[in-house]
Amino acid sequence: MPVISMFYGIIIRMYFLDNQHHGVPHIHARYGEHEASVGLYDGEILAGELSRKQLRLVQAWIELHRDELVADWELAVAGETPYKIDPL
């Protein structure tokens, strides 16, 4: 599972071939011992948990990079390596 970005202690990953796990395009955000799957279109947590502050940072980052994230999602579900995306 490649790391596509890191900012403020948050690690963002996108798993290969992960399109059936939650049924919607998403990323995996980890901060300390907390991890959550976050939807790319609405920024909502699909599974797991993050603190409110870290979730808001992830949501802001998604908003800024949604087009890049969707392109990376297409690569990842096809089993290809997604590109790195600039941090927040």
N, CA, C and O atoms as a printed pandas DataFrame, in Angstrom:
     atom_number atom_name residue_name chain_id  residue_number  x_coord  y_coord  z_coord
0              1         N          MET        A               1    0.830   -1.167    0.000
1              2        CA          MET        A               1    0.000    0.000    0.000
2              3         C          MET        A               1    0.880    1.238    0.000
3              4         O          MET        A               1    1.483    1.575    1.019
4              5         N          PRO        A               2    0.956    1.905   -1.118
5              6        CA          PRO        A               2    1.847    3.057   -1.237
6              7         C          PRO        A               2    1.384    4.269   -0.430
7              8         O          PRO        A               2    0.190    4.543   -0.316
8              9         N          VAL        A               3    2.352    4.978    0.119
9             10        CA          VAL        A               3    2.087    6.262    0.773
10            11         C          VAL        A               3    2.028    7.297   -0.339
11            12         O          VAL        A               3    2.972    7.428   -1.118
12            13         N          ILE        A               4    0.917    8.038   -0.419
13            14        CA          ILE        A               4    0.808    9.044   -1.470
14            15         C          ILE        A               4    1.041   10.459   -0.953
15            16         O          ILE        A               4    1.305   11.370   -1.737
16            17         N          SER        A               5    0.944   10.650    0.386
17            18        CA          SER        A               5    1.237   11.968    0.947
18            19         C          SER        A               5    1.387   11.856    2.466
19            20         O          SER        A               5    0.918   10.908    3.095
20            21         N          MET        A               6    2.056   12.859    3.024
21            22        CA          MET        A               6    2.211   12.963    4.479
22            23         C          MET        A               6    2.186   14.444    4.853
23            24         O          MET        A               6    2.833   15.264    4.202
24            25         N          PHE        A               7    1.440   14.779    5.899
25            26        CA          PHE        A               7    1.398   16.159    6.391
26            27         C          PHE        A               7    0.905   16.165    7.828
27            28         O          PHE        A               7    0.012   15.401    8.196
28            29         N          TYR        A               8    1.498   17.036    8.633
29            30        CA          TYR        A               8    1.130   17.209   10.041
30            31         C          TYR        A               8    1.026   15.882   10.798
31            32         O          TYR        A               8    0.154   15.723   11.652
32            33         N          GLY        A               9    1.893   14.950   10.493
33            34        CA          GLY        A               9    1.900   13.657   11.161
34            35         C          GLY        A               9    0.884   12.667   10.633
35            36         O          GLY        A               9    0.771   11.557   11.154
36            37         N          ILE        A              10    0.147   13.050    9.611
37            38        CA          ILE        A              10   -0.871   12.182    9.006
38            39         C          ILE        A              10   -0.258   11.503    7.785
39            40         O          ILE        A              10    0.356   12.160    6.944
40            41         N          ILE        A              11   -0.426   10.196    7.693
41            42        CA          ILE        A              11    0.074    9.424    6.557
42            43         C          ILE        A              11   -1.126    9.004    5.721
43            44         O          ILE        A              11   -2.076    8.410    6.231
44            45         N          ILE        A              12   -1.072    9.319    4.435
45            46        CA          ILE        A              12   -2.158    8.992    3.517
46            47         C          ILE        A              12   -1.695    7.868    2.595
47            48         O          ILE        A              12   -0.653    7.963    1.947
48            49         N          ARG        A              13   -2.494    6.799    2.550
49            50        CA          ARG        A              13   -2.186    5.654    1.689
50            51         C          ARG        A              13   -3.379    5.333    0.806
51            52         O          ARG        A              13   -4.520    5.691    1.097
52            53         N          MET        A              14   -3.073    4.649   -0.275
53            54        CA          MET        A              14   -4.113    4.133   -1.146
54            55         C          MET        A              14   -3.735    2.689   -1.456
55            56         O          MET        A              14   -2.659    2.427   -1.995
56            57         N          TYR        A              15   -4.613    1.758   -1.118
57            58        CA          TYR        A              15   -4.327    0.343   -1.326
58            59         C          TYR        A              15   -4.513   -0.040   -2.785
59            60         O          TYR        A              15   -5.333    0.550   -3.488
60            61         N          PHE        A              16   -3.749   -1.031   -3.239
61            62        CA          PHE        A              16   -3.949   -1.612   -4.560
62            63         C          PHE        A              16   -5.199   -2.481   -4.555
63            64         O          PHE        A              16   -5.496   -3.150   -3.565
64            65         N          LEU        A              17   -5.924   -2.467   -5.663
65            66        CA          LEU        A              17   -7.081   -3.350   -5.869
66            67         C          LEU        A              17   -8.074   -3.286   -4.711
67            68         O          LEU        A              17   -8.579   -4.320   -4.275
68            69         N          ASP        A              18   -8.361   -2.075   -4.204
69            70        CA          ASP        A              18   -9.187   -1.892   -3.000
70            71         C          ASP        A              18  -10.597   -1.432   -3.327
71            72         O          ASP        A              18  -11.280   -0.916   -2.441
72            73         N          ASN        A              19  -11.065   -1.597   -4.560
73            74        CA          ASN        A              19  -12.365   -1.052   -4.941
74            75         C          ASN        A              19  -13.560   -1.819   -4.379
75            76         O          ASN        A              19  -14.685   -1.328   -4.477
76            77         N          GLN        A              20  -13.367   -2.987   -3.803
77            78        CA          GLN        A              20  -14.494   -3.726   -3.249
78            79         C          GLN        A              20  -14.574   -3.631   -1.731
79            80         O          GLN        A              20  -15.547   -4.092   -1.134
80            81         N          HIS        A              21  -13.557   -3.035   -1.096
81            82        CA          HIS        A              21  -13.524   -2.972    0.370
82            83         C          HIS        A              21  -14.664   -2.121    0.920
83            84         O          HIS        A              21  -15.376   -2.565    1.820
84            85         N          HIS        A              22  -14.850   -0.924    0.407
85            86        CA          HIS        A              22  -15.915   -0.042    0.882
86            87         C          HIS        A              22  -16.901    0.325   -0.229
87            88         O          HIS        A              22  -17.931    0.945    0.034
88            89         N          GLY        A              23  -16.592   -0.051   -1.451
89            90        CA          GLY        A              23  -17.492    0.206   -2.563
90            91         C          GLY        A              23  -17.441    1.615   -3.123
91            92         O          GLY        A              23  -18.132    1.903   -4.100
92            93         N          VAL        A              24  -16.651    2.499   -2.544
93            94        CA          VAL        A              24  -16.514    3.867   -3.049
94            95         C          VAL        A              24  -15.040    4.252   -3.042
95            96         O          VAL        A              24  -14.264    3.720   -2.248
96            97         N          PRO        A              25  -14.648    5.169   -3.917
97            98        CA          PRO        A              25  -13.257    5.633   -3.894
98            99         C          PRO        A              25  -12.920    6.256   -2.539
99           100         O          PRO        A              25  -13.680    7.061   -2.000
100          101         N          HIS        A              26  -11.760    5.865   -2.001
101          102        CA          HIS        A              26  -11.388    6.342   -0.674
102          103         C          HIS        A              26   -9.879    6.268   -0.475
103          104         O          HIS        A              26   -9.153    5.662   -1.264
104          105         N          ILE        A              27   -9.435    6.900    0.597
105          106        CA          ILE        A              27   -8.041    6.828    1.027
106          107         C          ILE        A              27   -8.009    6.267    2.438
107          108         O          ILE        A              27   -9.038    6.169    3.108
108          109         N          HIS        A              28   -6.819    5.903    2.876
109          110        CA          HIS        A              28   -6.611    5.462    4.245
110          111         C          HIS        A              28   -5.700    6.494    4.901
111          112         O          HIS        A              28   -4.581    6.729    4.444
112          113         N          ALA        A              29   -6.186    7.103    5.968
113          114        CA          ALA        A              29   -5.427    8.125    6.683
114          115         C          ALA        A              29   -5.058    7.579    8.057
115          116         O          ALA        A              29   -5.907    7.047    8.771
116          117         N          ARG        A              30   -3.782    7.715    8.419
117          118        CA          ARG        A              30   -3.303    7.226    9.714
118          119         C          ARG        A              30   -2.637    8.367   10.459
119          120         O          ARG        A              30   -1.828    9.109    9.904
120          121         N          TYR        A              31   -2.997    8.489   11.734
121          122        CA          TYR        A              31   -2.380    9.465   12.621
122          123         C          TYR        A              31   -2.156    8.767   13.959
123          124         O          TYR        A              31   -3.111    8.439   14.664
124          125         N          GLY        A              32   -0.893    8.543   14.303
125          126        CA          GLY        A              32   -0.600    7.786   15.526
126          127         C          GLY        A              32   -1.176    6.400   15.427
127          128         O          GLY        A              32   -0.930    5.686   14.455
128          129         N          GLU        A              33   -1.947    6.010   16.433
129          130        CA          GLU        A              33   -2.548    4.675   16.434
130          131         C          GLU        A              33   -3.938    4.654   15.801
131          132         O          GLU        A              33   -4.584    3.607   15.757
132          133         N          HIS        A              34   -4.401    5.806   15.312
133          134        CA          HIS        A              34   -5.733    5.892   14.709
134          135         C          HIS        A              34   -5.640    5.832   13.191
135          136         O          HIS        A              34   -4.743    6.420   12.587
136          137         N          GLU        A              35   -6.580    5.114   12.585
137          138        CA          GLU        A              35   -6.635    5.016   11.130
138          139         C          GLU        A              35   -8.084    4.998   10.683
139          140         O          GLU        A              35   -8.946    4.421   11.345
140          141         N          ALA        A              36   -8.340    5.638    9.547
141          142        CA          ALA        A              36   -9.694    5.670    9.005
142          143         C          ALA        A              36   -9.640    5.622    7.489
143          144         O          ALA        A              36   -8.692    6.099    6.865
144          145         N          SER        A              37  -10.678    5.034    6.912
145          146        CA          SER        A              37  -10.907    5.105    5.471
146          147         C          SER        A              37  -11.823    6.298    5.254
147          148         O          SER        A              37  -12.866    6.411    5.899
148          149         N          VAL        A              38  -11.434    7.192    4.341
149          150        CA          VAL        A              38  -12.179    8.438    4.124
150          151         C          VAL        A              38  -12.566    8.526    2.657
151          152         O          VAL        A              38  -11.715    8.400    1.776
152          153         N          GLY        A              39  -13.856    8.744    2.393
153          154        CA          GLY        A              39  -14.357    8.830    1.022
154          155         C          GLY        A              39  -13.811   10.032    0.282
155          156         O          GLY        A              39  -13.655   11.105    0.864
156          157         N          LEU        A              40  -13.520    9.861   -1.003
157          158        CA          LEU        A              40  -12.957   10.946   -1.804
158          159         C          LEU        A              40  -13.995   11.983   -2.213
159          160         O          LEU        A              40  -13.636   13.138   -2.445
160          161         N          TYR        A              41  -15.248   11.617   -2.308
161          162        CA          TYR        A              41  -16.253   12.563   -2.794
162          163         C          TYR        A              41  -16.911   13.364   -1.684
163          164         O          TYR        A              41  -17.238   14.534   -1.883
164          165         N          ASP        A              42  -17.110   12.760   -0.517
165          166        CA          ASP        A              42  -17.777   13.497    0.562
166          167         C          ASP        A              42  -16.887   13.737    1.779
167          168         O          ASP        A              42  -17.273   14.477    2.684
168          169         N          GLY        A              43  -15.700   13.124    1.818
169          170        CA          GLY        A              43  -14.790   13.327    2.940
170          171         C          GLY        A              43  -15.247   12.679    4.237
171          172         O          GLY        A              43  -14.698   12.967    5.301
172          173         N          GLU        A              44  -16.235   11.816    4.160
173          174        CA          GLU        A              44  -16.762   11.167    5.357
174          175         C          GLU        A              44  -15.986    9.891    5.672
175          176         O          GLU        A              44  -15.466    9.223    4.778
176          177         N          ILE        A              45  -15.920    9.569    6.967
177          178        CA          ILE        A              45  -15.254    8.340    7.400
178          179         C          ILE        A              45  -16.123    7.143    7.038
179          180         O          ILE        A              45  -17.302    7.092    7.386
180          181         N          LEU        A              46  -15.535    6.188    6.342
181          182        CA          LEU        A              46  -16.226    4.957    5.962
182          183         C          LEU        A              46  -15.995    3.859    6.991
183          184         O          LEU        A              46  -16.864    3.018    7.218
184          185         N          ALA        A              47  -14.822    3.873    7.612
185          186        CA          ALA        A              47  -14.472    2.880    8.631
186          187         C          ALA        A              47  -13.323    3.445    9.451
187          188         O          ALA        A              47  -12.542    4.258    8.957
188          189         N          GLY        A              48  -13.221    3.016   10.697
189          190        CA          GLY        A              48  -12.136    3.459   11.561
190          191         C          GLY        A              48  -12.447    4.782   12.229
191          192         O          GLY        A              48  -13.602    5.200   12.313
192          193         N          GLU        A              49  -11.382    5.444   12.709
193          194        CA          GLU        A              49  -11.582    6.723   13.392
194          195         C          GLU        A              49  -10.326    7.581   13.323
195          196         O          GLU        A              49   -9.202    7.080   13.277
196          197         N          LEU        A              50  -10.553    8.874   13.317
197          198        CA          LEU        A              50   -9.516    9.900   13.428
198          199         C          LEU        A              50  -10.058   10.962   14.367
199          200         O          LEU        A              50  -11.273   11.113   14.503
200          201         N          SER        A              51   -9.170   11.695   15.013
201          202        CA          SER        A              51   -9.649   12.801   15.841
202          203         C          SER        A              51  -10.268   13.851   14.927
203          204         O          SER        A              51   -9.977   13.890   13.731
204          205         N          ARG        A              52  -11.101   14.680   15.477
205          206        CA          ARG        A              52  -11.798   15.703   14.698
206          207         C          ARG        A              52  -10.810   16.624   13.973
207          208         O          ARG        A              52  -11.011   16.957   12.805
208          209         N          LYS        A              53   -9.745   17.033   14.667
209          210        CA          LYS        A              53   -8.754   17.929   14.070
210          211         C          LYS        A              53   -8.084   17.282   12.857
211          212         O          LYS        A              53   -7.983   17.910   11.803
212          213         N          GLN        A              54   -7.631   16.044   12.991
213          214        CA          GLN        A              54   -6.962   15.371   11.889
214          215         C          GLN        A              54   -7.937   15.096   10.745
215          216         O          GLN        A              54   -7.564   15.200    9.576
216          217         N          LEU        A              55   -9.174   14.748   11.071
217          218        CA          LEU        A              55  -10.162   14.516   10.022
218          219         C          LEU        A              55  -10.382   15.787    9.217
219          220         O          LEU        A              55  -10.467   15.728    7.990
220          221         N          ARG        A              56  -10.474   16.921    9.870
221          222        CA          ARG        A              56  -10.674   18.192    9.151
222          223         C          ARG        A              56   -9.488   18.504    8.238
223          224         O          ARG        A              56   -9.675   19.016    7.134
224          225         N          LEU        A              57   -8.268   18.197    8.691
225          226        CA          LEU        A              57   -7.091   18.394    7.844
226          227         C          LEU        A              57   -7.156   17.488    6.614
227          228         O          LEU        A              57   -6.873   17.923    5.497
228          229         N          VAL        A              58   -7.528   16.230    6.828
229          230        CA          VAL        A              58   -7.645   15.285    5.715
230          231         C          VAL        A              58   -8.735   15.747    4.752
231          232         O          VAL        A              58   -8.547   15.688    3.536
232          233         N          GLN        A              59   -9.854   16.199    5.270
233          234        CA          GLN        A              59  -10.945   16.662    4.416
234          235         C          GLN        A              59  -10.530   17.878    3.587
235          236         O          GLN        A              59  -10.881   17.975    2.412
236          237         N          ALA        A              60   -9.790   18.796    4.188
237          238        CA          ALA        A              60   -9.306   19.974    3.453
238          239         C          ALA        A              60   -8.351   19.545    2.347
239          240         O          ALA        A              60   -8.407   20.064    1.232
240          241         N          TRP        A              61   -7.475   18.596    2.661
241          242        CA          TRP        A              61   -6.518   18.093    1.675
242          243         C          TRP        A              61   -7.246   17.408    0.521
243          244         O          TRP        A              61   -6.896   17.607   -0.643
244          245         N          ILE        A              62   -8.253   16.605    0.842
245          246        CA          ILE        A              62   -9.045   15.942   -0.202
246          247         C          ILE        A              62   -9.694   16.989   -1.109
247          248         O          ILE        A              62   -9.681   16.849   -2.332
248          249         N          GLU        A              63  -10.249   18.012   -0.520
249          250        CA          GLU        A              63  -10.907   19.070   -1.299
250          251         C          GLU        A              63   -9.944   19.712   -2.297
251          252         O          GLU        A              63  -10.309   19.979   -3.442
252          253         N          LEU        A              64   -8.715   19.954   -1.851
253          254        CA          LEU        A              64   -7.706   20.586   -2.706
254          255         C          LEU        A              64   -7.195   19.666   -3.816
255          256         O          LEU        A              64   -6.795   20.136   -4.881
256          257         N          HIS        A              65   -7.209   18.360   -3.566
257          258        CA          HIS        A              65   -6.559   17.418   -4.485
258          259         C          HIS        A              65   -7.510   16.347   -5.034
259          260         O          HIS        A              65   -7.060   15.282   -5.456
260          261         N          ARG        A              66   -8.800   16.616   -5.031
261          262        CA          ARG        A              66   -9.778   15.588   -5.416
262          263         C          ARG        A              66   -9.509   15.012   -6.809
263          264         O          ARG        A              66   -9.548   13.794   -6.984
264          265         N          ASP        A              67   -9.241   15.853   -7.789
265          266        CA          ASP        A              67   -9.016   15.345   -9.145
266          267         C          ASP        A              67   -7.813   14.404   -9.196
267          268         O          ASP        A              67   -7.866   13.352   -9.834
268          269         N          GLU        A              68   -6.724   14.790   -8.517
269          270        CA          GLU        A              68   -5.533   13.944   -8.469
270          271         C          GLU        A              68   -5.826   12.629   -7.748
271          272         O          GLU        A              68   -5.346   11.568   -8.148
272          273         N          LEU        A              69   -6.620   12.713   -6.681
273          274        CA          LEU        A              69   -6.956   11.519   -5.912
274          275         C          LEU        A              69   -7.799   10.548   -6.727
275          276         O          LEU        A              69   -7.583    9.337   -6.675
276          277         N          VAL        A              70   -8.750   11.072   -7.473
277          278        CA          VAL        A              70   -9.584   10.206   -8.312
278          279         C          VAL        A              70   -8.728    9.539   -9.385
279          280         O          VAL        A              70   -8.915    8.358   -9.681
280          281         N          ALA        A              71   -7.794   10.283   -9.968
281          282        CA          ALA        A              71   -6.886    9.687  -10.960
282          283         C          ALA        A              71   -6.029    8.603  -10.310
283          284         O          ALA        A              71   -5.827    7.539  -10.895
284          285         N          ASP        A              72   -5.524    8.869   -9.101
285          286        CA          ASP        A              72   -4.745    7.864   -8.380
286          287         C          ASP        A              72   -5.595    6.643   -8.048
287          288         O          ASP        A              72   -5.114    5.512   -8.119
288          289         N          TRP        A              73   -6.849    6.866   -7.688
289          290        CA          TRP        A              73   -7.758    5.762   -7.376
290          291         C          TRP        A              73   -7.877    4.816   -8.572
291          292         O          TRP        A              73   -7.812    3.596   -8.421
292          293         N          GLU        A              74   -8.052    5.393   -9.754
293          294        CA          GLU        A              74   -8.163    4.580  -10.974
294          295         C          GLU        A              74   -6.903    3.739  -11.193
295          296         O          GLU        A              74   -6.988    2.573  -11.580
296          297         N          LEU        A              75   -5.745    4.332  -10.944
297          298        CA          LEU        A              75   -4.495    3.581  -11.068
298          299         C          LEU        A              75   -4.442    2.451  -10.038
299          300         O          LEU        A              75   -4.117    1.313  -10.376
300          301         N          ALA        A              76   -4.757    2.764   -8.795
301          302        CA          ALA        A              76   -4.636    1.786   -7.706
302          303         C          ALA        A              76   -5.573    0.595   -7.904
303          304         O          ALA        A              76   -5.170   -0.549   -7.690
304          305         N          VAL        A              77   -6.821    0.852   -8.311
305          306        CA          VAL        A              77   -7.742   -0.279   -8.487
306          307         C          VAL        A              77   -7.353   -1.135   -9.686
307          308         O          VAL        A              77   -7.766   -2.290   -9.791
308          309         N          ALA        A              78   -6.558   -0.566  -10.589
309          310        CA          ALA        A              78   -6.047   -1.337  -11.723
310          311         C          ALA        A              78   -4.748   -2.059  -11.366
311          312         O          ALA        A              78   -4.163   -2.747  -12.202
312          313         N          GLY        A              79   -4.299   -1.895  -10.107
313          314        CA          GLY        A              79   -3.082   -2.566   -9.663
314          315         C          GLY        A              79   -1.818   -1.807   -9.987
315          316         O          GLY        A              79   -0.719   -2.343   -9.846
316          317         N          GLU        A              80   -1.958   -0.555  -10.425
317          318        CA          GLU        A              80   -0.797    0.268  -10.748
318          319         C          GLU        A              80   -0.461    1.199   -9.585
319          320         O          GLU        A              80   -1.316    1.489   -8.748
320          321         N          THR        A              81    0.784    1.664   -9.537
321          322        CA          THR        A              81    1.233    2.526   -8.455
322          323         C          THR        A              81    0.687    3.935   -8.625
323          324         O          THR        A              81    0.911    4.566   -9.658
324          325         N          PRO        A              82   -0.037    4.441   -7.610
325          326        CA          PRO        A              82   -0.530    5.822   -7.686
326          327         C          PRO        A              82    0.611    6.822   -7.511
327          328         O          PRO        A              82    1.648    6.503   -6.931
328          329         N          TYR        A              83    0.405    8.028   -8.019
329          330        CA          TYR        A              83    1.401    9.082   -7.910
330          331         C          TYR        A              83    1.357    9.744   -6.538
331          332         O          TYR        A              83    0.322    9.741   -5.871
332          333         N          LYS        A              84    2.478   10.305   -6.124
333          334        CA          LYS        A              84    2.540   11.105   -4.897
334          335         C          LYS        A              84    1.743   12.383   -5.134
335          336         O          LYS        A              84    1.666   12.893   -6.252
336          337         N          ILE        A              85    1.151   12.886   -4.051
337          338        CA          ILE        A              85    0.376   14.123   -4.109
338          339         C          ILE        A              85    0.925   15.077   -3.058
339          340         O          ILE        A              85    1.239   14.672   -1.939
340          341         N          ASP        A              86    1.039   16.349   -3.429
341          342        CA          ASP        A              86    1.595   17.352   -2.519
342          343         C          ASP        A              86    0.856   17.368   -1.181
343          344         O          ASP        A              86   -0.358   17.168   -1.136
344          345         N          PRO        A              87    1.588   17.604   -0.098
345          346        CA          PRO        A              87    0.957   17.680    1.220
346          347         C          PRO        A              87    0.131   18.958    1.375
347          348         O          PRO        A              87    0.137   19.825    0.501
348          349         N          LEU        A              88   -0.560   19.055    2.476
349          350        CA          LEU        A              88   -1.368   20.219    2.809
350          351         C          LEU        A              88   -0.490   21.387    3.165
351          352         O          LEU        A              88   -0.995   22.466    3.477
